[in-house]
């Protein structure tokens, strides 16, 4: 899976989780962005349960 595919597959789910927790759309977008920056800096290609790993 490429970074683009990973972002496309999980962006909405991560954003919704952030929005639920923060109750502010701008803050949710900022945190969602930070999540993907952190993920892309890690060696996520070998993670077997990617969805759980991203949300942890």
DSSP file (Angstrom, degrees, kcal/mol; ACC not computed):
  #  RESIDUE AA STRUCTURE BP1 BP2  ACC     N-H-->O    O-->H-N    N-H-->O    O-->H-N    TCO  KAPPA ALPHA  PHI   PSI    X-CA   Y-CA   Z-CA
    1    1 A X              0   0    0      0, 0.0     2,-0.1     0, 0.0     0, 0.0   0.000 360.0 360.0 360.0 135.0    0.0    0.0    0.0
    2    2 A X     >  -     0   0    0      1,-0.1     4,-2.6     4,-0.0     5,-0.2  -0.385 360.0-106.4 -86.0 168.7    1.3    3.4   -0.9
    3    3 A X  H  > S+     0   0    0      1,-0.2     4,-2.7     2,-0.2     5,-0.2   0.897 122.0  53.4 -61.0 -40.0    1.1    6.5    1.3
    4    4 A X  H  > S+     0   0    0      2,-0.2     4,-2.7     1,-0.2    -1,-0.2   0.927 110.4  46.0 -61.6 -45.3   -1.6    7.9   -1.0
    5    5 A X  H  > S+     0   0    0      2,-0.2     4,-2.5     1,-0.2    -2,-0.2   0.906 112.1  51.2 -64.6 -42.0   -3.7    4.7   -0.6
    6    6 A X  H  X S+     0   0    0     -4,-2.6     4,-1.9     2,-0.2     5,-0.2   0.934 112.8  45.5 -61.2 -46.2   -3.2    4.7    3.1
    7    7 A X  H  X S+     0   0    0     -4,-2.7     4,-2.3     1,-0.2    -2,-0.2   0.930 113.8  49.2 -62.0 -46.1   -4.3    8.3    3.4
    8    8 A X  H  < S+     0   0    0     -4,-2.7     4,-0.4     1,-0.2    -2,-0.2   0.877 114.0  46.0 -61.8 -39.1   -7.3    7.7    1.1
    9    9 A X  H  < S+     0   0    0     -4,-2.5    -1,-0.2    -5,-0.2     4,-0.2   0.810 126.7  24.6 -75.1 -30.9   -8.4    4.6    3.1
   10   10 A X  H  X S+     0   0    0     -4,-1.9     4,-2.5    -5,-0.2     5,-0.3   0.534  92.8  92.2-116.5  -8.2   -8.0    6.0    6.6
   11   11 A X  H  X S+     0   0    0     -4,-2.3     4,-2.7    -5,-0.2     5,-0.2   0.922  91.0  44.3 -57.8 -49.9   -8.4    9.8    6.4
   12   12 A X  H  > S+     0   0    0     -4,-0.4     4,-2.6     1,-0.2    -1,-0.2   0.896 114.4  49.7 -64.6 -40.1  -12.1   10.0    7.0
   13   13 A X  H  > S+     0   0    0     -4,-0.2     4,-1.9     2,-0.2    -1,-0.2   0.923 113.9  44.6 -65.4 -44.0  -12.1    7.5    9.8
   14   14 A X  H  X S+     0   0    0     -4,-2.5     4,-2.5     2,-0.2    -2,-0.2   0.916 113.5  50.8 -66.8 -42.6   -9.2    9.3   11.6
   15   15 A X  H  X S+     0   0    0     -4,-2.7     4,-3.0    -5,-0.3     5,-0.2   0.928 109.4  50.4 -60.7 -45.3  -10.8   12.7   11.1
   16   16 A X  H  X S+     0   0    0     -4,-2.6     4,-2.5     1,-0.2    -1,-0.2   0.897 110.9  49.5 -61.3 -39.9  -14.2   11.5   12.4
   17   17 A X  H  X S+     0   0    0     -4,-1.9     4,-2.1     2,-0.2    -1,-0.2   0.932 112.8  46.8 -63.8 -45.0  -12.5   10.1   15.5
   18   18 A X  H  X S+     0   0    0     -4,-2.5     4,-2.8     1,-0.2     5,-0.3   0.916 112.7  49.7 -62.7 -43.3  -10.6   13.4   16.1
   19   19 A X  H  X S+     0   0    0     -4,-3.0     4,-2.6     1,-0.2    -2,-0.2   0.901 109.7  51.3 -63.8 -41.6  -13.8   15.4   15.5
   20   20 A X  H  < S+     0   0    0     -4,-2.5    -1,-0.2    -5,-0.2    -2,-0.2   0.911 116.6  40.6 -60.4 -42.6  -15.7   13.2   18.0
   21   21 A X  H  < S+     0   0    0     -4,-2.1    -2,-0.2    -5,-0.2    -1,-0.2   0.864 125.6  33.0 -76.1 -36.3  -13.0   13.7   20.6
   22   22 A X  H  < S-     0   0    0     -4,-2.8    -3,-0.2    -5,-0.2    -2,-0.2   0.716  83.2-147.6 -97.8 -23.2  -12.2   17.4   20.0
   23   23 A X     <  +     0   0    0     -4,-2.6     2,-0.3    -5,-0.3    -4,-0.1   0.750  69.9  96.5  60.1  25.8  -15.7   18.8   19.0
   24   24 A X     >  -     0   0    0     -6,-0.2     4,-2.4    -5,-0.2     5,-0.2  -0.946  65.0-150.7-147.3 122.1  -14.0   21.3   16.8
   25   25 A X  H  > S+     0   0    0     -2,-0.3     4,-2.3     1,-0.2     5,-0.2   0.876  96.6  48.9 -65.5 -39.6  -13.5   20.8   13.0
   26   26 A X  H  > S+     0   0    0      2,-0.2     4,-2.2     1,-0.2    -1,-0.2   0.923 113.5  46.7 -66.8 -43.2  -10.3   22.9   12.7
   27   27 A X  H  > S+     0   0    0      1,-0.2     4,-2.6     2,-0.2     5,-0.2   0.897 111.4  52.8 -63.2 -39.7   -8.6   21.1   15.7
   28   28 A X  H  X S+     0   0    0     -4,-2.4     4,-2.5     1,-0.2    -2,-0.2   0.903 108.9  49.1 -63.3 -41.4   -9.7   17.8   14.3
   29   29 A X  H  X S+     0   0    0     -4,-2.3     4,-2.4     2,-0.2    -1,-0.2   0.913 111.6  49.7 -63.1 -42.5   -8.1   18.6   10.9
   30   30 A X  H  X S+     0   0    0     -4,-2.2     4,-2.2     2,-0.2    -2,-0.2   0.928 113.9  43.8 -62.8 -46.0   -4.9   19.7   12.6
   31   31 A X  H  X S+     0   0    0     -4,-2.6     4,-2.4     2,-0.2    -1,-0.2   0.894 111.9  53.5 -68.2 -39.2   -4.7   16.5   14.7
   32   32 A X  H  X S+     0   0    0     -4,-2.5     4,-1.9    -5,-0.2    -1,-0.2   0.920 109.4  49.3 -60.0 -44.2   -5.6   14.3   11.7
   33   33 A X  H  X S+     0   0    0     -4,-2.4     4,-2.2     1,-0.2    -2,-0.2   0.927 110.2  50.8 -59.9 -45.8   -2.8   15.9    9.7
   34   34 A X  H  X S+     0   0    0     -4,-2.2     4,-2.4     1,-0.2    -2,-0.2   0.868 106.1  56.2 -61.2 -37.4   -0.4   15.3   12.6
   35   35 A X  H  X S+     0   0    0     -4,-2.4     4,-2.5     1,-0.2    -1,-0.2   0.940 110.2  44.0 -59.8 -47.4   -1.5   11.6   12.8
   36   36 A X  H  X S+     0   0    0     -4,-1.9     4,-2.6     2,-0.2    -2,-0.2   0.844 110.7  54.0 -71.6 -32.3   -0.6   11.1    9.1
   37   37 A X  H  X S+     0   0    0     -4,-2.2     4,-1.1     2,-0.2    -1,-0.2   0.932 112.1  46.0 -62.1 -44.4    2.7   13.0    9.4
   38   38 A X  H  X S+     0   0    0     -4,-2.4     4,-0.6     1,-0.2     3,-0.4   0.920 113.0  49.4 -64.2 -44.2    3.6   10.7   12.3
   39   39 A X  H >< S+     0   0    0     -4,-2.5     3,-1.3     1,-0.2     5,-0.4   0.925 109.2  51.2 -61.3 -45.7    2.5    7.5   10.5
   40   40 A X  H 3< S+     0   0    0     -4,-2.6    -1,-0.2     1,-0.3    -2,-0.2   0.722 106.2  55.7 -68.9 -20.2    4.5    8.4    7.3
   41   41 A X  H 3< S+     0   0    0     -4,-1.1    -1,-0.3    -3,-0.4    -2,-0.2   0.618 102.0  72.7 -83.2 -13.2    7.6    9.0    9.4
   42   42 A X  S << S-     0   0    0     -3,-1.3     2,-1.5    -4,-0.6     3,-0.2  -0.466  97.5-102.4 -95.6 168.9    7.4    5.5   10.8
   43   43 A X    >   +     0   0    0      1,-0.2     3,-0.6    -2,-0.1    -3,-0.1  -0.627  58.2 153.5 -89.1  76.6    8.0    2.1    9.2
   44   44 A X  G >   +     0   0    0     -2,-1.5     3,-1.3    -5,-0.4    -1,-0.2   0.572  48.7  85.0 -83.9 -10.1    4.3    1.3    8.7
   45   45 A X  G 3  S+     0   0    0      1,-0.3    -1,-0.2    -3,-0.2    -2,-0.1   0.755  92.2  46.4 -66.4 -23.4    4.8   -1.0    5.7
   46   46 A X  G <  S+     0   0    0     -3,-0.6     2,-0.3     4,-0.0    -1,-0.3   0.400  83.0 115.5 -99.5   3.2    5.5   -4.0    8.0
   47   47 A X    <   -     0   0    0     -3,-1.3     3,-0.4     1,-0.1    -3,-0.0  -0.581  48.8-162.6 -75.4 129.3    2.5   -3.4   10.4
   48   48 A X  S    S+     0   0    0     -2,-0.3     2,-0.7     1,-0.2     3,-0.2   0.867  85.0  40.7 -83.2 -37.4    0.0   -6.3   10.1
   49   49 A X  S  > S+     0   0    0      1,-0.2     4,-2.2     2,-0.1    -1,-0.2  -0.680  71.5 168.0-111.7  75.9   -3.0   -4.6   11.7
   50   50 A X  H  >  +     0   0    0     -2,-0.7     4,-2.7    -3,-0.4     5,-0.3   0.872  69.8  53.9 -61.0 -44.5   -2.6   -1.1   10.2
   51   51 A X  H  > S+     0   0    0      1,-0.2     4,-1.9     2,-0.2    -1,-0.2   0.926 112.9  43.5 -60.4 -45.2   -6.0    0.3   11.2
   52   52 A X  H  > S+     0   0    0      1,-0.2     4,-0.9     2,-0.2    -1,-0.2   0.888 113.2  52.7 -66.4 -38.7   -5.5   -0.6   14.9
   53   53 A X  H  < S+     0   0    0     -4,-2.2     3,-0.4     1,-0.2    -2,-0.2   0.901 110.3  47.2 -64.9 -41.8   -1.9    0.7   14.8
   54   54 A X  H  < S+     0   0    0     -4,-2.7    -1,-0.2     1,-0.2    -2,-0.2   0.899 113.4  47.9 -66.6 -40.9   -2.9    4.1   13.3
   55   55 A X  H  <        0   0    0     -4,-1.9    -1,-0.2    -5,-0.3    -2,-0.2   0.605 360.0 360.0 -79.4 -10.7   -5.7    4.6   15.8
   56   56 A X     <        0   0    0     -4,-0.9    -1,-0.2    -3,-0.4    -2,-0.1   0.481 360.0 360.0 -77.0 360.0   -3.6    3.7   18.9
